[in-house]
Amino acid sequence: MGRLNTYLFKRAASAIGGLIIFACCVLLLERLLRIFEVVTTSTKPASDASNMIVSLLPYYLGIAVPMALMLGTIITVDRFSRSSELTAALGAGVSLTHMTKPFLAIAGILAVGSILIEGWLQPLGRYRYRTVENSVKQTAFTAALREGMFTTVGERTYFGGTAKPNAGIGPIFIYEAITEDGVQSGFRFTTANEGELIVREESGAPVLQLGRGQGYQVADNLTLSDNTGFDGMSIAGASNPTPFRVRGNDERELTSSELFENRRGDQRTEIDRNTNNATLHLRIARTILLFILPFIAVPFGLNYGRNPSSAGIFVGVVFLVSLQKALEFAQSLGASGKLPPWVGVWGLMAFLTVFAAFIFWKSAFKMGQPPLTSFAQWISHLQGQIRGLVASTRKRLRGDTDIRRV
């Protein structure tokens, strides 16, 4: 790699790396609100929130990497053009194809990371996030009791009144269904004037300590079978939490190797074969996409002349978001069986490849106006024609009106 390519590589790598970090932070902000809402009922909020955030990072990296590659390439080429360095390089005989090599090298590095992230880290992280969320929702009810809301933990439904300073929570109402051999045979409810929430040091499990209260048990025929008063009682939040399901119930939780093994639908019968294969094709296409983006981003970042265009970043964002949604739509068509699983995704990728080849060939070998400049000129020309058509129409209408008056 020559000095020019090394220079471009360093500038592009710093821009793309910064954009990846920035995009992940922005994308996590929205999810953080939901995470904080979940962990407010946890006895270990910091630990649970950290686990959930780390589990989500691969998902957001999968979104941030192509966006950062696209925008980082456009920004680097745009700065290279505005500083007249591009003109000097072209005048020295360096082709645009040669200057694209550093961006392809970065795309190759990101593609290797994308295979690991989307193929393995993302599915495992998604399952881990759901596991932690399920565990928090089962084993904690502190915030719900403080807020005076009904909440169900295991087979019990709790209601706690408003928390009072130095006076615990009260009143307390607890409803529990009684089952025998899976059939409900009655219910039990407990009331108390107040209670106090504590956390066991050895297990970290929340425990509700009730003061003086009353317990009632009602049979299935609505007759009172037990009426017991008590001076104190302790109730665990969820002494026997239900374990979360095994991984693989959702195709998004399967690694790429597991999707490949299940491409005939004989390994995971609970997942539809078309859904499995469409997801696998989408993951492969997203990796290949990283090698195509530089051939689109470099022409978008080109600027010649005294009045450079600044539309590259905006057009790049709109283009990439539209492309991602189009790929997801093509994948959904394959998953639903309306198209073969590979047709929608790879048909769109073929069209994108032809578009990238055409726009790069026109920029690198024709040496005409940059694509966005030509597009802007075409829009201006179209606007001029529309204005002229409107003006001529108004003149005709005025002429017809004058003739009628005469």
C-alpha positions, 0 to 999 in steps of 0.5 A: 500500500502506497503513501497515498493509500496509507493516508486515505486508510488512516483518515477513513479508519478514524472516521469510520471507527468514530462513527461506529462508536457514535452510532452505537451510543445513539442507538442504545439511548432509546433502549436504555429507557426500556432497560431502566424500566425493567431493572427498577424492580430488580434487586441487582439493577446495576448488574442486570442493566450491564448484562442487558446492555452488553447483550444488545451491543452485537445487535446495534453493531450490526446496524452501525457497521454498514452505516459507518462504512457508508458515511465514513467513506463519503466524509473522507472522499468529500474532505479529500475533494474539498482540499483539492487533494483529489485533483492533485492525485488525479493530475499525478496519474492516480486513478479513482480505482486505485484510491478506492483500495483503502476503503475496500481493505476496511470493508474486508476487515469489517466483513470479517467482524460482521460474520462473527457479530451477526453470525454468532454474537448477535444470536447469543446476545439476543437470547441472553438479553431475553433470559436476563429480562425474564429473570428480572420480571420473575424475581422482583416486585419491589417497585410494583409494590411501591407504586401501588400496582397489581403485579403477578410473581409466580402463582401469586398476585400482589398489591401494595399500597403507598410506601410511607416513610419509616412505616413500610408499605400498606395495606397489602393484598395477596391472591394465590390460586390453589391447584391440584394436579394442574386443576384449580381447586380454590384460592387463598388470599392474605391481607395485612395492614403493612409490610416491609421489603427486605433482600436476603444477603446470601441469595439477593432474593426479595422478601416481603415481611408482613405485619399483623394480618389475616389469611383466608382460603376459599374452596372451589365451591366458594365456601370458606375453608380456612381463616387464620390470623397471624402476627407476622409472616414472610413471603419470598418474591419468587422462591421457585422461578420458572426457568427460561426456555431453551435457546432456538425457539426463534430463528434470530437466536440461532447462529449461522452454523445452526441455520446452515445445518437446519437449511432442510428443516430437519434439525429444528422442526419448530422453525419454518424452513423458509424462515430459516433459509431466508434469515441465513441468506439475509445474513450472508447478503449483509456481509457481501453488502460491505464490499459493495458500499465503497463503490457507491460511497466513493462516487457520492463523496466526489466533488469537483468545481468551485461549488461543491455539493454537500448532499452526499451524507444526506443521500447516503443515509437515505439510501442505506436506510432504504436499502436495509428496509428493502432487504428486510422486506425481501427476507420477509417475502422469502420467510412467508413463502411468497418467493423462494428464500433466496430470490428476494434477497439476492435479486435485490443484491444483484440490482445493487451490484449493477447500480454500484458498477454503473455509478463507479464506472461513470465516475472513474472512467468517464470523468464527468460530473459527480453523480450527485452533482449531475442529479442536482443539475437534473433536478434543477433542469426538471424544476425549470421545465415545470416552472416554464410549463406552469408559466405557459399554462397561465399565459394561455389561460389569461389569453383565453380569458381576454378573448372571452371578455372581448 
